[in-house]
Amino acid sequence: MSNSARVAIALCAFGIIVVSLLIGWWSKKKMSNAQSFFGSTALFGPAAVGLATMSAAASVFAVMGVPGNFYVLGNTINLWILSSGGFAMSYIILGKKMRAMAEIAPISTLGDVAALRFENHRGIKLVFAILIFLASIAYLSSQIKGVTVLFGYLLGWSPLTSALIIFGVLIIYTAISGDVGGLLTQAFQGFVMVIAGIILIISFYVITGGMGNAVMTIAAMPTVTGAGITKTFSPNMLDGWGIATNGTTMAFIIMPMIGLLGQPAILSRMYALKDPRDMPKMGLFASVAHLFVSFLAVVAGMGAMYLVASGKIMPLENADSAILAFSEYVGVIGQIFTYAAVISAALSTSSMFLTMASGMIARDVPDALGIKLSSQKQVTIGRVAMIVLGIATIIFTLKSGSMVAMLTTLGYGTFITATFPVFVIGLLWKGCSKEGAFSGLLVSLILNITCMFLVGTGIKWPGGLPWYMNVIALSILVTIVVSLFTKGAKGDALDPRVKAAMEL
């Protein structure tokens, strides 16, 4: 890469950061209370919320993790593209119910929705907040990991320098305007990701001559060695499962599609929509935008494999750089938009979960402990929490050697174990009791912490599935079984307003 190309790419990447900072600064005038700071409740239209939803949910996992995963495992993650339909499915299943909850009572966080559904059960609110906080650390870490790879590859920066500069700016603009600025910057960043997707998809077909030619080239080359690195290819990498276990592949298909129902980036945006009648439009914007970004990820991973197999580039030392290697071959324009997409993905997801985690600390935990704070105090504490969480995440990232995709699935799975008992089961089934939801959350918390330690021992999980799949299943099972034998906040005991919202 020439020095002039590096300068152009760096300027554009920093341009994304500067524009995001300016949007955050401008939007602070819309931030008037805890509801707007933590949840952007009922403030924005379908285009802004749809793009923001996609960008926050897709994250660096989509832009860097998926191409890296494809480079290593082949088609294992290919069907992940189907998850684009999961956005619309989520809004169809839960959208009206979640949005209606914001009409019943003031809603700032997901914890507020949980409290409204389950008669302000303090245990549910507390355990849910702890789980969301733990998952946010892992999820935010994957964003920082992606950015450090990006700027290390581009400018030779150390991981610490990259993390402090990029996420220092993010913490500033997020702390200034909260989720109001976060949502608007996420919408801008989502638009950048879509444009990058269109450019790289077209470039893939021009460079490879089409999907068929790329597949044949990769399948025909058993190994490629260069710069002391050997890359082994196999026709099995390009079949329906890739070279991962069938259980892992199924998890990559099921988790994104159904798992979107349990993602805070989806759930919290349901009550950020200004007009409830725009819910179908919001689902369409999010699904179509995600389709471009997810196909970008697949063609970038396959494109890197094709370039290595055809001898056009050397085998990659780091799989997470697959999209960067492919975009470098595309040329300066491709690189500019690729780096812009990666930085946009990292910033959008990070601002989302910084705000969400700070809301848990400043609003939900004190409320669960019986401590009542004014709206202004909640905002102040939330801003401090953002700084602390940002620093903690940087430390966690620098000590972790996991790939971006693995860090994200850690957070992704933990989010689902926390949200499924409370929101999916809780809002779809009137028979879900507060005792059942609390028991499911408690089991989830214990098993998440236990399994995180066991992962390091190399334990083999039943059925070859990732550990979080088992935790999700057990937390759902416990929630249902306990609900069958308890009576709190279910059936006739439901708040009539909540019951009406659940029937929508």
Buried (B, 14 or more C-beta within 10 A) or exposed (E): EEEEBBEBBBEBBBEBBEBBBBBBBBBBEBBEBBBBBBBBBBBBBBBBBBBBBBBBBBBBBBBBBBBBBBBBBBBBBBBBBBBBBBBBBBBEBBBBBBBBBBEBEEBBBBBBBBBBBBBBBBBBBBBBBBBBBBBBBBBBBBBBBBBBBBBBBBBEBEBEBBBBBBBEBBBBBBBBBBBBBBBBBBBBBBBBBBBBBEBBBEBBBEBBEEBEEBBBBBBEBEEBEEEEEEBEBBEEBBEEBBBBBBBBBBBBBBBBBBBBBBBBBBBBBBBBBBEBEBBEBBBBBBBBBBBBBBBBBBBBBBBBBBBBBBEEBBBBEBBBBBBBBBBBBBEBEBBBBBBBBBBBBBBBBBBBBBBBBBBBBBBBBBBBEEEEBEBEBBBEBBBEBBBEBBBBBBBBBBEBEBBBBBBBBBBBBBBBBBBBBBBBBBBEBBBBBBBBBBBBBBBBBEBBBEBBEEBEEEEEBEEBBBBBBBBBBBBBEBBBEBBEEBEBBBEEEBBEBBEEBBEE
